[in-house]
Amino acid sequence: MASDELTRKLQRRLAAEHAAALANQCASEVNPVNPSDPVSEPLEKAVVGIVNDATSELTAKLTRRLDINEGNATPKQAKVFNPYTEFKEFSRKQIKDMEKMFKRFDSGKDGFIDLMELKLMMEKLGAPQTHLGLKNMIKEVDEDFDGKLSYREFLLIFRRAAAGELQDESGLMALARLSEIDVSTEGVMGARDFFEAKALALKVSSKFEAEIREEQEERKRVDLDRKQRRAAFKELQSTFCS
């Protein structure tokens, strides 16, 4: 196939260029000599080993890309974050309240709360922080080290608050306490023993299911009300048109 031939040509060309660059670099670092001087055997073996490793890695990547393009392999899918399944210790209402709060202060609408947005949030909550304090707040829950808070990392603040893992004087504790989102009694993370945790888990599960049923009933009521208003409008319209 043409694509296979193109892949092989790219592999040979990139491997040759990489080998030449590595050989020149290694030779100049060990001892700057003339190009005509013979290369020592240990240096030659080291260069060959590095080139072989780089070529193998490049070959694997090109082969993987070729398989994906031809439908023989599928690209890795990013893990989908579901707050309701990952943060089961919180009720649906709590998670929705936290999501609303996150979106309200995500002024850039990029799915993250950066340092300046966190600064504004803490000022709005009445607990302003220093620049260093804000950086430390992010650092405590910044799992991917990107210097800002994702929605999942934002939820981690309330999980740690519910579990009693935050110091009272910390900025994160102030955020959780002043957010008007009560997480002090919902989480199983802070339960004192296994049986208490089990009972709370069952309670949360039942409450979760009850909230889903309540939402479904509310949607049914809204739909029924809409149908009734539509029917009344049509009846009134037919009266005027007759």
LOMIFI-887668 format. One record per residue: x, y, z of N, C-alpha, C, O in turn; residue number from 1. Coordinates in nm, 3 decimals. Atoms other than C-alpha are relative to their C-alpha. Layout:
<nodes>
       n_x       n_y       n_z      ca_x      ca_y      ca_z       c_x       c_y       c_z       o_x       o_y       o_z    nr
         X         Y         Z         X         Y         Z         X         Y         Z         X         Y         Z   NUM
...
</nodes>
This chain:
<nodes>
       n_x       n_y       n_z      ca_x      ca_y      ca_z       c_x       c_y       c_z       o_x       o_y       o_z    nr
     0.084    -0.120     0.000     0.000     0.000     0.000     0.087     0.125     0.000     0.200     0.123     0.049     1
    -0.076    -0.125     0.009     0.109     0.358    -0.065     0.030     0.055     0.139     0.138     0.110     0.162     2
    -0.021    -0.051    -0.136     0.064     0.450     0.301     0.112    -0.076     0.071     0.188    -0.016     0.147     3
    -0.109     0.078    -0.061     0.296     0.165     0.410     0.135     0.046    -0.052     0.230     0.061     0.024     4
    -0.125    -0.044     0.059     0.564     0.277     0.167     0.039     0.138     0.052     0.156     0.164     0.080     5
    -0.026    -0.134    -0.053     0.530     0.638     0.286     0.049    -0.008     0.143     0.140     0.066     0.183     6
    -0.042     0.017    -0.139     0.562     0.525     0.645     0.143    -0.047     0.010     0.221     0.002     0.091     7
    -0.138     0.051    -0.002     0.879     0.329     0.572     0.100     0.108    -0.041     0.208     0.118     0.017     8
    -0.091    -0.108     0.042     1.033     0.626     0.389     0.019     0.102     0.112     0.130     0.149     0.136     9
    -0.010    -0.095    -0.111     0.952     0.857     0.678     0.086    -0.055     0.113     0.166     0.017     0.173    10
    -0.080     0.063    -0.105     1.102     0.608     0.923     0.148     0.005    -0.033     0.231     0.040     0.052    11
    -0.142     0.002     0.038     1.426     0.577     0.728     0.059     0.141     0.004     0.171     0.161     0.052    12
    -0.052    -0.137     0.004     1.461     0.952     0.678     0.019     0.057     0.140     0.123     0.116     0.169    13
    -0.010    -0.053    -0.135     1.388     1.045     1.040     0.109    -0.071     0.079     0.181    -0.007     0.157    14
    -0.104     0.075    -0.072     1.614     0.768     1.171     0.139     0.045    -0.043     0.229     0.057     0.040    15
    -0.131    -0.043     0.050     1.901     0.880     0.949     0.035     0.138     0.053     0.149     0.162     0.095    16
    -0.026    -0.134    -0.050     1.864     1.245     1.051     0.028    -0.001     0.149     0.116     0.070     0.197    17
    -0.020     0.009    -0.145     1.836     1.153     1.418     0.136    -0.060     0.032     0.204    -0.014     0.124    18
    -0.130     0.065    -0.023     2.141     0.926     1.399     0.114     0.097    -0.026     0.211     0.101     0.049    19
    -0.106    -0.096     0.033     2.350     1.195     1.233     0.013     0.106     0.107     0.124     0.144     0.145    20
    -0.002    -0.105    -0.101     2.249     1.457     1.490     0.059    -0.052     0.131     0.139     0.017     0.195    21
    -0.052     0.057    -0.124     2.321     1.227     1.784     0.149    -0.029    -0.010     0.224    -0.007     0.086    22
    -0.141     0.032     0.018     2.653     1.116     1.643     0.085     0.127     0.010     0.189     0.127     0.076    23
    -0.074    -0.126    -0.006     2.768     1.477     1.595     0.004     0.055     0.141     0.107     0.106     0.186    24
     0.007    -0.053    -0.136     2.650     1.576     1.943     0.091    -0.078     0.094     0.168    -0.020     0.171    25
    -0.083     0.083    -0.089     2.815     1.283     2.119     0.148     0.020    -0.028     0.228     0.028     0.065    26
    -0.141    -0.015     0.036     3.139     1.326     1.929     0.055     0.133     0.049     0.168     0.140     0.097    27
    -0.048    -0.132    -0.041     3.163     1.698     2.006     0.010     0.011     0.151     0.097     0.080     0.203    28
    -0.004    -0.006    -0.145     3.086     1.646     2.375     0.117    -0.080     0.056     0.179    -0.037     0.154    29
    -0.109     0.082    -0.053     3.343     1.370     2.424     0.136     0.061    -0.033     0.220     0.077     0.056    30
    -0.129    -0.055     0.041     3.628     1.519     2.227    -0.014     0.061    -0.138    -0.029    -0.013    -0.236    31
     0.013    -0.061     0.132     3.604     1.772     1.944     0.116    -0.040    -0.090     0.231    -0.002    -0.066    32
    -0.103     0.048     0.092     3.793     1.609     1.660    -0.043     0.029    -0.142    -0.154     0.076    -0.167    33
     0.030    -0.019     0.142     3.809     1.629     1.284    -0.094    -0.110    -0.047    -0.092    -0.222     0.005    34
     0.093     0.103     0.052     3.539     1.449     1.087     0.069    -0.122    -0.054     0.012    -0.231    -0.056    35
    -0.072     0.113     0.058     3.806     1.231     0.931     0.060    -0.092     0.104     0.103    -0.203     0.071    36
    -0.058     0.083    -0.105     3.929     1.101     1.269    -0.088    -0.121     0.027    -0.211    -0.109     0.020    37
     0.081     0.120    -0.030     3.817     0.745     1.357    -0.075     0.016     0.132    -0.026     0.079     0.226    38
     0.082    -0.005    -0.121     3.539     0.709     1.615     0.032    -0.121     0.086     0.043    -0.233     0.036    39
    -0.033     0.110    -0.089     3.618     0.500     1.921    -0.115    -0.099     0.005    -0.231    -0.063    -0.015    40
     0.101     0.105     0.001     3.435     0.170     1.951    -0.106     0.019     0.107    -0.224     0.002     0.077    41
     0.105    -0.022    -0.102     3.259     0.247     2.287    -0.098     0.110    -0.040    -0.219     0.097    -0.021    42
     0.086    -0.111     0.042     3.130     0.578     2.150    -0.092    -0.042    -0.113    -0.209    -0.007    -0.116    43
     0.080     0.047     0.113     3.013     0.412     1.831    -0.114    -0.089     0.047    -0.227    -0.077    -0.001    44
     0.104     0.087    -0.052     2.823     0.146     2.026    -0.107     0.079     0.075    -0.226     0.048     0.066    45
     0.096    -0.083    -0.074     2.663     0.411     2.250    -0.093     0.072    -0.095    -0.214     0.078    -0.072    46
     0.082    -0.072     0.098     2.545     0.610     1.950    -0.097    -0.094    -0.068    -0.214    -0.060    -0.088    47
     0.086     0.098     0.067     2.411     0.299     1.779    -0.116    -0.041     0.092    -0.229    -0.056     0.046    48
     0.105     0.038    -0.094     2.219     0.202     2.096    -0.105     0.107     0.014    -0.225     0.077     0.016    49
     0.095    -0.112    -0.012     2.063     0.547     2.132    -0.086     0.010    -0.125    -0.207     0.028    -0.116    50
     0.073    -0.011     0.127     1.967     0.556     1.766    -0.102    -0.112    -0.013    -0.214    -0.090    -0.058    51
     0.093     0.114     0.009     1.813     0.208     1.783    -0.122     0.020     0.090    -0.234    -0.009     0.050    52
     0.112    -0.025    -0.091     1.603     0.305     2.086    -0.094     0.105    -0.057    -0.216     0.089    -0.055    53
     0.082    -0.107     0.055     1.484     0.626     1.922    -0.077    -0.048    -0.123    -0.194    -0.014    -0.142    54
     0.065     0.052     0.121     1.409     0.444     1.596    -0.116    -0.093     0.036    -0.221    -0.089    -0.027    55
     0.106     0.092    -0.042     1.208     0.175     1.777    -0.122     0.077     0.051    -0.236     0.042     0.020    56
     0.110    -0.080    -0.053     1.002     0.437     1.959    -0.075     0.070    -0.112    -0.198     0.073    -0.114    57
     0.062    -0.068     0.113     0.941     0.632     1.640    -0.080    -0.098    -0.086    -0.190    -0.066    -0.131    58
     0.070     0.101     0.080     0.847     0.315     1.452    -0.132    -0.040     0.065    -0.233    -0.056    -0.003    59
     0.121     0.038    -0.072     0.595     0.221     1.722    -0.107     0.108    -0.013    -0.225     0.078    -0.032    60
     0.096    -0.110     0.011     0.434     0.566     1.708    -0.059     0.009    -0.141    -0.179     0.027    -0.158    61
     0.048    -0.007     0.139     0.414     0.568     1.328    -0.092    -0.118    -0.032    -0.192    -0.101    -0.102    62
     0.084     0.118     0.024     0.272     0.215     1.322    -0.135     0.016     0.068    -0.239    -0.019     0.012    63
     0.123    -0.024    -0.072     0.015     0.309     1.583    -0.089     0.099    -0.075    -0.210     0.077    -0.089    64
     0.075    -0.100     0.075    -0.090     0.615     1.383    -0.057    -0.060    -0.128    -0.170    -0.031    -0.166    65
     0.046     0.064     0.123    -0.113     0.408     1.064    -0.118    -0.094     0.027    -0.214    -0.097    -0.049    66
     0.109     0.090    -0.035    -0.332     0.148     1.236    -0.128     0.077     0.030    -0.237     0.033    -0.008    67
     0.118    -0.082    -0.031    -0.565     0.420     1.364    -0.063     0.055    -0.126    -0.185     0.054    -0.142    68
     0.051    -0.057     0.125    -0.593     0.581     1.021    -0.070    -0.105    -0.086    -0.166    -0.073    -0.157    69
     0.059     0.105     0.082    -0.675     0.247     0.858    -0.113    -0.073     0.072    -0.171    -0.166     0.016    70
     0.110     0.061    -0.073    -0.929     0.154     1.125     0.034    -0.129     0.069    -0.056    -0.200     0.116    71
    -0.041     0.125    -0.067    -0.726    -0.134     1.270     0.022     0.019     0.149     0.045    -0.078     0.221    72
    -0.017    -0.030    -0.142    -0.694     0.039     1.608    -0.081     0.125     0.031    -0.110     0.204    -0.058    73
     0.077    -0.116    -0.041    -0.887     0.296     1.806     0.084     0.087     0.092     0.159     0.034     0.175    74
    -0.076    -0.088    -0.089    -0.737     0.603     1.974    -0.050    -0.012     0.143    -0.166    -0.045     0.166    75
     0.037     0.009    -0.141    -0.735     0.608     2.352    -0.101     0.110     0.032    -0.081     0.226    -0.002    76
     0.104    -0.094    -0.035    -1.047     0.773     2.486     0.029     0.059     0.138     0.069    -0.012     0.231    77
    -0.019    -0.065    -0.129    -1.019     1.029     2.764    -0.110    -0.045     0.097    -0.225    -0.062     0.058    78
     0.096     0.044    -0.101    -1.188     0.923     3.085    -0.104     0.108     0.021    -0.070     0.224     0.043    79
     0.110    -0.095    -0.018    -1.529     1.087     3.118    -0.026     0.015     0.150    -0.045    -0.083     0.221    80
     0.021    -0.027    -0.142    -1.576     1.253     3.455    -0.149     0.014     0.029    -0.217     0.097    -0.030    81
     0.139    -0.006    -0.043    -1.914     1.191     3.617    -0.004     0.030     0.149     0.026    -0.059     0.229    82
    -0.004    -0.036    -0.143    -1.948     1.379     3.948    -0.096    -0.081     0.084    -0.070    -0.102     0.203    83
     0.101     0.071    -0.079    -2.257     1.182     4.052     0.047    -0.140     0.039     0.007    -0.192     0.143    84
    -0.050     0.134    -0.034    -2.076     0.847     4.042     0.131     0.006     0.078     0.158    -0.083     0.159    85
    -0.129    -0.010    -0.070    -1.735     0.965     4.167    -0.014     0.062     0.138     0.062     0.028     0.229    86
     0.020    -0.066    -0.129    -1.865     1.183     4.450    -0.136    -0.042     0.058    -0.226     0.041     0.077    87
     0.127     0.056    -0.047    -2.140     0.956     4.582    -0.035     0.047     0.141    -0.149     0.035     0.183    88
     0.030    -0.044    -0.135    -2.107     1.101     4.930    -0.084     0.128     0.003    -0.135     0.166     0.108    89
     0.080    -0.120     0.007    -2.286     1.415     4.810    -0.132    -0.028    -0.071    -0.141    -0.115    -0.157    90
     0.130     0.013     0.066    -2.649     1.448     4.711     0.005     0.069    -0.137     0.096     0.147    -0.165    91
     0.007    -0.064     0.132    -2.749     1.552     4.360    -0.014     0.152     0.015     0.046     0.228    -0.061    92
     0.020    -0.143    -0.020    -2.863     1.890     4.493     0.131     0.068     0.038     0.162     0.177    -0.011    93
    -0.128    -0.058    -0.040    -2.527     1.952     4.659     0.094     0.013    -0.120     0.159     0.117    -0.137    94
    -0.090    -0.004     0.115    -2.336     1.865     4.343    -0.045     0.107    -0.098     0.038     0.177    -0.156    95
     0.050    -0.104     0.090    -2.562     2.089     4.136     0.030     0.139     0.054     0.063     0.230    -0.022    96
    -0.033    -0.129    -0.062    -2.512     2.373     4.384     0.148     0.033    -0.018     0.184     0.148    -0.046    97
    -0.144    -0.022     0.018    -2.135     2.327     4.364     0.032     0.032    -0.146     0.119     0.114    -0.175    98
    -0.021    -0.027     0.142    -2.152     2.320     3.984    -0.042     0.143    -0.035     0.028     0.211    -0.111    99
     0.045    -0.137     0.025    -2.352     2.645     3.978     0.102     0.100     0.052     0.131     0.200    -0.014   100
    -0.099    -0.090    -0.059    -2.098     2.808     4.208     0.126     0.003    -0.085     0.183     0.109    -0.110   101
    -0.120     0.008     0.083    -1.808     2.685     3.995    -0.018     0.080    -0.128     0.070     0.157    -0.167   102
     0.024    -0.069     0.126    -1.964     2.815     3.674    -0.015     0.151     0.020     0.022     0.230    -0.067   103
     0.019    -0.143    -0.026    -2.052     3.148     3.836     0.135     0.074     0.009     0.147     0.188    -0.035   104
    -0.130    -0.065    -0.015    -1.688     3.220     3.916     0.098    -0.035    -0.111     0.208     0.020    -0.117   105
    -0.081     0.029     0.119    -1.547     3.064     3.597    -0.032     0.105    -0.106    -0.099     0.076    -0.206   106
     0.035    -0.112     0.088    -1.566     3.403     3.427     0.054    -0.019    -0.141    -0.002     0.035    -0.236   107
    -0.056     0.024     0.133    -1.347     3.285     3.139    -0.075    -0.107    -0.077    -0.053    -0.125    -0.197   108
     0.081     0.105     0.063    -1.593     3.000     3.066     0.087    -0.104    -0.071     0.050    -0.155    -0.178   109
    -0.090     0.100     0.060    -1.301     2.765     2.996     0.001    -0.130     0.079     0.080    -0.220     0.049   110
     0.005     0.122    -0.079    -1.392     2.502     3.254     0.102    -0.006     0.112     0.125    -0.112     0.171   111
    -0.099    -0.006    -0.107    -1.128     2.617     3.504    -0.016     0.129     0.079    -0.065     0.230     0.027   112
    -0.009    -0.120    -0.081    -1.095     2.863     3.791     0.148     0.028     0.022     0.216    -0.045     0.094   113
    -0.142    -0.032    -0.012    -0.756     3.029     3.763     0.024     0.086     0.124    -0.067     0.109     0.204   114
    -0.040    -0.073    -0.120    -0.569     3.235     4.021    -0.083     0.127     0.019    -0.129     0.155     0.130   115
     0.074    -0.125    -0.011    -0.746     3.565     3.944    -0.148    -0.025     0.028    -0.211     0.049     0.103   116
     0.141     0.034    -0.025    -1.090     3.402     3.936    -0.019    -0.048     0.144    -0.121    -0.019     0.206   117
     0.006     0.044    -0.140    -1.017     3.235     4.272     0.011     0.121     0.093    -0.056     0.125     0.196   118
    -0.015    -0.123    -0.078    -0.908     3.575     4.407    -0.134     0.072     0.010    -0.174     0.115     0.119   119
     0.130    -0.066     0.002    -1.241     3.727     4.302    -0.102    -0.080     0.082    -0.183    -0.022     0.154   120
     0.092     0.084    -0.075    -1.430     3.430     4.448     0.015     0.023     0.151    -0.084     0.043     0.221   121
    -0.024    -0.015    -0.142    -1.267     3.464     4.789    -0.038     0.140     0.049    -0.084     0.156     0.162   122
     0.041    -0.136    -0.037    -1.328     3.840     4.790    -0.152     0.008     0.009    -0.206     0.072     0.100   123
     0.146     0.000    -0.002    -1.697     3.783     4.707    -0.053    -0.073     0.124    -0.157    -0.037     0.179   124
     0.042     0.077    -0.117    -1.720     3.529     4.991     0.036     0.070     0.131    -0.003     0.025     0.238   125
    -0.038    -0.073    -0.120    -1.573     3.782     5.232     0.120    -0.055     0.071     0.138    -0.030     0.191   126
    -0.121     0.056    -0.060    -1.246     3.594     5.292     0.117     0.019    -0.096     0.173    -0.079    -0.145   127
    -0.109    -0.025     0.095    -0.982     3.764     5.074     0.131    -0.065     0.045     0.161    -0.074     0.164   128
    -0.127     0.069    -0.027    -0.647     3.586     5.047     0.115     0.074    -0.066     0.096     0.148    -0.163   129
    -0.119    -0.054     0.063    -0.294     3.694     4.972     0.031    -0.080    -0.127    -0.025    -0.187    -0.149   130
    -0.039     0.070     0.122    -0.134     3.597     4.642     0.057    -0.137     0.033     0.024    -0.236    -0.032   131
    -0.059     0.128    -0.041     0.067     3.325     4.819    -0.108    -0.092     0.056    -0.104    -0.213     0.033   132
     0.107     0.081    -0.055    -0.244     3.208     5.003    -0.085    -0.062    -0.108    -0.126    -0.178    -0.097   133
     0.078     0.053     0.112    -0.435     3.169     4.676     0.075    -0.112    -0.070     0.015    -0.214    -0.107   134
    -0.081     0.104     0.065    -0.148     2.971     4.523     0.001    -0.128     0.085    -0.002    -0.238     0.031   135
     0.000     0.118    -0.087    -0.141     2.742     4.826    -0.135    -0.070    -0.002    -0.142    -0.193     0.008   136
     0.133     0.060     0.009    -0.517     2.689     4.802    -0.009    -0.091    -0.123    -0.057    -0.204    -0.114   137
     0.003     0.080     0.123    -0.483     2.570     4.443     0.091    -0.122     0.012     0.056    -0.232    -0.031   138
    -0.099     0.108    -0.011    -0.177     2.361     4.525    -0.053    -0.118     0.080    -0.017    -0.232     0.052   139
     0.050     0.108    -0.086    -0.366     2.161     4.791    -0.083    -0.103    -0.075    -0.086    -0.220    -0.036   140
     0.088     0.092     0.074    -0.605     2.007     4.535     0.034    -0.008    -0.148    -0.040    -0.068    -0.226   141
    -0.039    -0.005     0.142    -0.420     2.064     4.206     0.068    -0.131    -0.039     0.190    -0.143    -0.032   142
    -0.053     0.132     0.028    -0.378     1.702     4.098     0.082    -0.006    -0.128     0.174    -0.086    -0.138   143
    -0.074     0.003     0.126    -0.254     1.776     3.745     0.104     0.110    -0.011     0.167     0.126    -0.115   144
    -0.106    -0.101    -0.008    -0.024     2.064     3.850    -0.007     0.103    -0.114     0.097     0.144    -0.167   145
     0.012    -0.101     0.106    -0.163     2.308     3.594    -0.023     0.140     0.056    -0.039     0.236    -0.020   146
     0.010    -0.131    -0.062    -0.197     2.592     3.845    -0.140     0.060     0.000    -0.155     0.181     0.019   147
     0.138    -0.048    -0.004    -0.578     2.618     3.828    -0.091    -0.114     0.042    -0.049    -0.230     0.047   148
     0.094     0.099    -0.052    -0.887     2.439     3.952    -0.097    -0.046    -0.109    -0.166     0.035    -0.170   149
     0.103     0.058     0.086    -1.090     2.205     3.734    -0.125    -0.021     0.086    -0.120    -0.004     0.208   150
     0.124     0.024    -0.076    -1.449     2.122     3.832     0.019    -0.115     0.097    -0.029    -0.110     0.210   151
    -0.024     0.113    -0.089    -1.335     1.788     3.974     0.084     0.041     0.121     0.054     0.002     0.234   152
    -0.084    -0.047    -0.110    -1.062     1.955     4.182    -0.078     0.091     0.094    -0.053     0.094     0.214   153
     0.087    -0.085    -0.080    -1.322     2.207     4.300    -0.085    -0.086     0.094    -0.104    -0.051     0.211   154
     0.079     0.091    -0.083    -1.539     1.919     4.426     0.086    -0.064     0.109     0.036    -0.095     0.218   155
    -0.089     0.059    -0.100    -1.236     1.775     4.606     0.009     0.087     0.125     0.029     0.036     0.235   156
    -0.004    -0.090    -0.115    -1.237     2.084     4.829    -0.111    -0.036     0.099    -0.087    -0.045     0.219   157
     0.114     0.030    -0.086    -1.583     1.996     4.962     0.007    -0.142     0.055    -0.040    -0.170     0.165   158
    -0.021     0.136    -0.053    -1.495     1.627     4.992     0.095     0.004     0.119     0.069    -0.060     0.221   159
    -0.097    -0.006    -0.109    -1.196     1.711     5.207    -0.057     0.075     0.120    -0.024     0.044     0.234   160
     0.065    -0.071    -0.111    -1.404     1.957     5.410    -0.095    -0.091     0.075    -0.099    -0.090     0.198   161
     0.094     0.093    -0.063    -1.670     1.692     5.473     0.073    -0.108     0.079     0.023    -0.157     0.180   162
    -0.078     0.104    -0.067    -1.400     1.445     5.574     0.081     0.054     0.117     0.146    -0.022     0.188   163
    -0.076    -0.060    -0.109    -1.247     1.691     5.821     0.149     0.002    -0.027     0.229    -0.001     0.067   164
    -0.142     0.005     0.036    -0.917     1.692     5.631     0.061     0.139    -0.023     0.179     0.150    -0.056   165
    -0.050    -0.136     0.021    -0.886     2.073     5.605     0.019     0.070     0.135    -0.063     0.053     0.226   166
    -0.023    -0.077    -0.122    -0.738     2.296     5.873    -0.098     0.116     0.006    -0.134     0.174    -0.097   167
     0.102    -0.103    -0.017    -0.981     2.550     6.018     0.045     0.134    -0.056    -0.037     0.212    -0.105   168
    -0.049    -0.131     0.044    -0.758     2.843     5.925     0.040     0.003    -0.148     0.086     0.105    -0.197   169
    -0.042     0.004     0.139    -0.693     2.730     5.568    -0.100     0.073    -0.090    -0.218     0.087    -0.056   170
     0.086    -0.070     0.095    -0.829     2.919     5.268    -0.107    -0.091    -0.057    -0.220    -0.047    -0.082   171
     0.098     0.094     0.054    -1.000     2.606     5.135    -0.114    -0.023     0.098    -0.229    -0.037     0.057   172
     0.105     0.018    -0.100    -1.187     2.561     5.462    -0.091     0.121     0.003    -0.213     0.107     0.020   173
     0.081    -0.122     0.005    -1.302     2.921     5.444    -0.092    -0.002    -0.121    -0.208     0.038    -0.113   174
     0.081     0.009     0.121    -1.422     2.863     5.089    -0.118    -0.095     0.022    -0.232    -0.062    -0.012   175
     0.105     0.098    -0.021    -1.617     2.552     5.189    -0.102     0.049     0.102    -0.222     0.025     0.087   176
     0.090    -0.044    -0.106    -1.762     2.715     5.501    -0.089     0.115    -0.046    -0.206     0.122    -0.006   177
     0.073    -0.119     0.041    -1.872     3.038     5.331    -0.080    -0.019    -0.128    -0.148     0.073    -0.172   178
     0.065     0.021     0.129    -2.009     2.879     5.014    -0.150    -0.023     0.012    -0.220    -0.027    -0.090   179
     0.142     0.027    -0.025    -2.352     2.814     5.173    -0.041    -0.138    -0.054    -0.160    -0.162    -0.077   180
     0.029     0.137     0.041    -2.326     2.450     5.057     0.035    -0.089     0.119     0.152    -0.107     0.151   181
    -0.020     0.078    -0.121    -2.371     2.227     5.361     0.049    -0.140    -0.034    -0.025    -0.221    -0.090   182
    -0.055     0.134     0.026    -2.142     1.926     5.335     0.044    -0.065     0.130     0.110    -0.169     0.128   183
    -0.053     0.048    -0.127    -2.081     1.871     5.704    -0.062    -0.132     0.045     0.001    -0.206     0.120   184
     0.068     0.120    -0.050    -2.334     1.589     5.755    -0.028    -0.103    -0.107    -0.086    -0.208    -0.078   185
     0.038     0.089     0.109    -2.360     1.424     5.413     0.103    -0.107    -0.030     0.069    -0.216    -0.075   186
    -0.104     0.089     0.048    -2.026     1.260     5.358     0.024    -0.120     0.087     0.018    -0.112     0.210   187
    -0.040     0.120    -0.075    -1.934     0.907     5.456     0.150     0.002     0.026     0.201    -0.079     0.103   188
    -0.144    -0.003    -0.015    -1.569     1.006     5.433     0.040     0.031     0.145     0.144    -0.016     0.192   189
    -0.037    -0.039    -0.136    -1.574     1.155     5.783    -0.065    -0.084     0.107    -0.060    -0.048     0.224   190
     0.066     0.085    -0.099    -1.766     0.875     5.954     0.102    -0.058     0.097     0.217    -0.082     0.061   191
    -0.094     0.044    -0.103    -1.615     0.750     6.278     0.033    -0.148    -0.008     0.143    -0.189     0.029   192
    -0.030     0.143     0.009    -1.644     0.379     6.214    -0.073    -0.059    -0.119    -0.151     0.008    -0.186   193
     0.052     0.066     0.120    -1.742     0.127     5.949    -0.153    -0.003    -0.002    -0.213     0.025    -0.106   194
     0.144     0.015    -0.002    -2.103     0.075     6.063    -0.070     0.134    -0.021    -0.172     0.140    -0.090   195
     0.057    -0.133     0.021    -2.176     0.448     6.079     0.015     0.040    -0.146    -0.075     0.099    -0.205   196
    -0.022    -0.033     0.140    -2.022     0.489     5.736    -0.095    -0.077    -0.090    -0.147    -0.022    -0.187   197
     0.091     0.082     0.080    -2.231     0.202     5.599    -0.142     0.056     0.005    -0.209     0.063    -0.097   198
     0.135    -0.053    -0.015    -2.552     0.350     5.737    -0.016     0.131    -0.077    -0.118     0.154    -0.142   199
     0.006    -0.127     0.072    -2.471     0.692     5.596     0.002    -0.024    -0.151    -0.065     0.047    -0.225   200
    -0.007     0.029     0.144    -2.386     0.539     5.257    -0.137    -0.044    -0.052    -0.179    -0.002    -0.160   201
     0.133     0.044     0.040    -2.725     0.367     5.242    -0.098     0.116    -0.001    -0.185     0.124    -0.087   202
     0.087    -0.117    -0.007    -2.895     0.690     5.344     0.021     0.090    -0.121    -0.074     0.139    -0.180   203
    -0.032    -0.083     0.116    -2.716     0.884     5.072    -0.052    -0.062    -0.127    -0.106     0.008    -0.214   204
     0.049     0.069     0.118    -2.802     0.619     4.814    -0.150     0.014    -0.015    -0.201     0.040    -0.124   205
     0.145    -0.013     0.004    -3.170     0.629     4.907    -0.041     0.143    -0.034    -0.136     0.165    -0.110   206
     0.031    -0.140     0.027    -3.171     1.008     4.903     0.027     0.033    -0.146    -0.048     0.109    -0.208   207
    -0.035    -0.022     0.140    -3.002     1.006     4.563    -0.112    -0.049    -0.091    -0.153     0.020    -0.184   208
     0.108     0.056     0.081    -3.271     0.779     4.418    -0.129     0.080     0.016    -0.203     0.098    -0.080   209
     0.120    -0.079    -0.024    -3.547     0.985     4.580     0.004     0.131    -0.077    -0.097     0.177    -0.129   210
    -0.014    -0.126     0.074    -3.411     1.302     4.422    -0.022    -0.022    -0.149    -0.081     0.063    -0.216   211
     0.022     0.030     0.142    -3.409     1.138     4.080    -0.150    -0.015    -0.027    -0.202     0.038    -0.125   212
     0.144     0.017     0.019    -3.772     1.031     4.123    -0.073     0.134     0.010    -0.168     0.160    -0.065   213
     0.063    -0.132    -0.016    -3.864     1.380     4.241     0.019     0.085    -0.126    -0.072     0.155    -0.169   214
    -0.026    -0.075     0.123    -3.699     1.534     3.935    -0.087    -0.052    -0.115    -0.139     0.026    -0.194   215
     0.084     0.058     0.105    -3.884     1.292     3.707    -0.146     0.041     0.017    -0.213     0.073    -0.082   216
     0.138    -0.042    -0.026    -4.217     1.375     3.874    -0.019     0.147    -0.034    -0.123     0.185    -0.088   217
     0.009    -0.143     0.031    -4.146     1.746     3.840    -0.006     0.021    -0.150    -0.083     0.106    -0.198   218
     0.004    -0.013     0.147    -4.077     1.704     3.467    -0.137    -0.043    -0.053    -0.189     0.018    -0.147   219
     0.133     0.044     0.043    -4.405     1.512     3.431    -0.104     0.108     0.027    -0.191     0.133    -0.056   220
     0.095    -0.106    -0.033    -4.594     1.791     3.608     0.013     0.118    -0.096    -0.087     0.176    -0.138   221
    -0.022    -0.110     0.094    -4.435     2.053     3.385    -0.056    -0.033    -0.138    -0.120     0.050    -0.201   222
     0.051     0.042     0.131    -4.517     1.855     3.070    -0.153    -0.001    -0.002    -0.214     0.042    -0.100   223
     0.146     0.005    -0.008    -4.878     1.800     3.184    -0.058     0.141    -0.001    -0.158     0.168    -0.067   224
     0.047    -0.138    -0.004    -4.918     2.169     3.263     0.011     0.066    -0.137    -0.077     0.141    -0.177   225
    -0.020    -0.056     0.134    -4.778     2.262     2.922    -0.108    -0.052    -0.096    -0.162     0.025    -0.177   226
     0.102     0.058     0.087    -5.020     2.022     2.747    -0.138     0.060     0.029    -0.215     0.087    -0.063   227
     0.129    -0.056    -0.037    -5.316     2.159     2.942    -0.014     0.144    -0.049    -0.120     0.183    -0.097   228
     0.004    -0.138     0.049    -5.227     2.520     2.856    -0.013     0.005    -0.151    -0.081     0.091    -0.206   229
     0.010     0.005     0.145    -5.181     2.424     2.492    -0.142    -0.037    -0.044    -0.195     0.019    -0.140   230
     0.137     0.040     0.033    -5.521     2.252     2.486    -0.099     0.113     0.025    -0.191     0.134    -0.053   231
     0.089    -0.113    -0.031    -5.689     2.550     2.653     0.013     0.109    -0.104    -0.086     0.172    -0.142   232
    -0.023    -0.102     0.102    -5.530     2.785     2.400    -0.069    -0.038    -0.131    -0.132     0.045    -0.196   233
     0.064     0.045     0.124    -5.651     2.573     2.108    -0.152     0.011     0.010    -0.219     0.047    -0.087   234
     0.145    -0.009    -0.019    -6.002     2.561     2.255    -0.047     0.145    -0.010    -0.149     0.175    -0.071   235
     0.034    -0.143     0.009    -6.004     2.939     2.299     0.012     0.052    -0.142    -0.068     0.134    -0.188   236
    -0.021    -0.042     0.138    -5.868     2.985     1.949    -0.115    -0.045    -0.091    -0.160     0.029    -0.177   237
     0.110     0.051     0.082    -6.139     2.764     1.798    -0.129     0.075     0.028    -0.213     0.091    -0.061   238
     0.120    -0.076    -0.036    -6.405     2.961     1.986    -0.007     0.133    -0.075    -0.112     0.173    -0.125   239
    -0.004    -0.128     0.070    -6.290     3.290     1.834    -0.009    -0.015    -0.152    -0.059     0.073    -0.223   240
    -0.001     0.021     0.146    -6.248     3.142     1.488    -0.132    -0.053    -0.052    -0.158    -0.044    -0.172   241
     0.127     0.060     0.044    -6.592     2.975     1.478    -0.108     0.108    -0.021    -0.221     0.076    -0.059   242
</nodes>
